[in-house]
Amino acid sequence: MKNLLVRKSGNSRFVRDIDQNLYRSGGESTVFAGREMFLAPASMQLDWWQRHGGLLLAPDKLFVRLLTLHRLAFEAELEGKFGRADFFWQEVLAQLRRAWTRKAVWEAAHTAVGGGSPHGPESLRDRILAELFIDTHVAFVNGRLLRAASPAADDRAFVHLNYVRKLLEFQTLPPDEAAGLISPAVEAQISALETAGRWTNAIACATQHLAMNSGDTKMQDRLAMLHFRRAIDQLSDNANGNDLAEASRLGEAIESLDRAQKEDPDRTLIYDLLGQLCHLQSVRLANGGELSKALVAARKAQLYAPSLAAADETMSQLLEAMTQLKTQIQEVEKKLRASANTGLTEEGRRLQAEATRGFSALENYMKSSEPTRVATARRLAHARAIWRDVGFAPEIKPADEQALGLMDAVGQIYGSEPTGSKGLAAEFRKIAESEEAIAAIPPKLVADFVLKRRRENAGETSGTDADPSTAVAGQDQTAGAFVISAPEPETKSDGEPFWYWLFGTQDRGLRAVGGCAVVAFVAMLGVTALDIRGSHIRSSAYDGVVAAAAGGGEAAATKEAQRFHGAWSLRASDPREARIEELKREAIEAPNLKVRNTAVEQLKSALESGDQEAVLNAAERFLGAPPLQAVDERRDAVLDIYARAFSIWFAETADPLALPGKNHIDAYGKLVAGTQASGG
């Protein structure tokens, strides 16, 4: 286990080191190292109401109650009363939110702690958050992770990890620092969820961590692997006719990784994972009888993972299978033409359709821009990976030509004859002389990288390459890290303390219901009759709205809706309310909608008969009855027909300005102008 969080002990800390004796020092509950500030000194005692209620507290009392709640949570955790502990941990968070921006609270705390406290109230606040609240949960996380090499997905460690996440929201740490603080525990949680097969939760955990630090490349690769492993885990050893369903599930994973690849094209791992998934999908599609789609998937596998030999073999088999299928279908069709009384079965027709599609899908894919995009992106990703591996700082971003030039140069000198650093450096200088893009790259840097890569590929290792953290098995991994081992959960007396719960911040709705239960029971007897009456009125009014909407009666629908809403009921909401609003809108729209529907039918008939006058009349009726609250999707088509018909009518009419023709001109100007003004 790697340390989750290391805090230097001694004079650099304001809060004393976190261990199980945090609140037991010298018989008093001191939490501040080297200070005379106790949890509840005589001048700051909390009475029963202040301790349990926590309402309308003075700033200094609010601070003391915050520490009191933390102590209660800490002691419950040590006793294995995890239900009680979680109640108090949540109360600590709630009290901290209440106090965080109240400057008076931290000024009072600063005064109470004395001159030895950190400079300024806000500095004291930040130190208490980090060194007391966060470090306490970190210590419990470390204790759990040391206890189990592979903790379960529901291990208590991850409960405390979630508390750390919430407390980090109060700080303004740089994203990489905040994420790095919890990354070992996050990795342990992801591994536990992965082992349990809870892929959705594991992916959510990785995604949440990336939200803290989007530049975490290791977590980006971890997330990609989770999508890949979930897809593999969902495959069966024997599809039993479910090949196409499994191909579809593989397609979902491919889409997720494809989005990740487009968002961050430099992650080389994603290309290999996509290649393997596309290969598996091509096999499932072929087994399901969709050879044309299988060919496309196989080609994608080759593009994403050119070194995947299985993809090449599969592509060869698919090409042969499609060629054979087309030949077989041609023979069958020849026999069918010779025998008029013979027909294809349903399976035969499916195979015939597949043979007809043939290689067209593959050819269309290859003609698209996607193959070139994938190949280019993959090559650039590997070039940039080599750039990073050579040893350039992450902030030094190479141009495409520079990264590609370096990759080509490394490939050339890797297989060259020189075996020493000087010889390899000389080989690189020769190449760089004619490649301006890489001329400024230090030759020794490239030579050392090639030597290292040669040793790695030959299976050689050196002491300098080993991870010092794993050099000695059993070496003390907890040095400098706070660790508290809590016992197994205690089942007895593990509930929330009643008075703290009653006046606390959790389950407010439940407390309100419990506090009013007796009053509500008595009151219910008196209002039941009113509720029955109100329910009857509502049912009657709802039926009235339905009837009015069907007949297009706007006034009646509105009246019945008002009667519905005016009827008293015990229910806070009625699922029919939304439907009533829809019915009211339908009632308002009904008259004009009826006109438009009739006009559309008349328009169709006029178009079939070629009667331009009738077309104009029908279109004018349609446009003259517009929707009041929406847009009729047929409007644009009617406008187009109207414009064409008007042009034909105007050209064919001897005197369009004479009545009744002028009426069409006036109507056209009004309706078209009105439509354009309303966004038509």
ZIQUILIN-V433294 format. One record per run of one state. SS is the DSSP state (h for helix, s for strand, l for the rest). FROM is the first residue (numbers start at 0). TO is the last residue. Records with the same first field share a line. If there is no record, write none. Layout:
SS = FROM-TO / FROM-TO
This chain:
l = 0-4 / 6-13 / 15-23 / 27-28 / 30-30 / 32-36 / 38-40 / 44-46 / 52-57 / 78-80 / 100-101 / 113-119 / 147-154 / 168-173 / 195-197 / 212-215 / 233-241 / 263-266 / 287-289 / 304-307 / 338-344 / 357-358 / 367-368 / 390-398 / 414-419 / 433-434 / 438-441 / 457-461 / 465-466 / 470-479 / 481-496 / 503-506 / 515-515 / 551-552 / 566-574 / 609-610 / 623-633 / 652-659 / 677-679
s = 5-5 / 14-14 / 29-29 / 31-31 / 37-37 / 480-480
h = 24-26 / 41-43 / 47-51 / 58-77 / 81-99 / 102-112 / 120-146 / 155-167 / 174-194 / 198-211 / 216-232 / 242-262 / 267-286 / 290-303 / 308-337 / 345-356 / 359-366 / 369-389 / 399-413 / 420-432 / 435-437 / 442-456 / 462-464 / 467-469 / 497-502 / 507-514 / 516-550 / 553-565 / 575-608 / 611-622 / 634-651 / 660-676
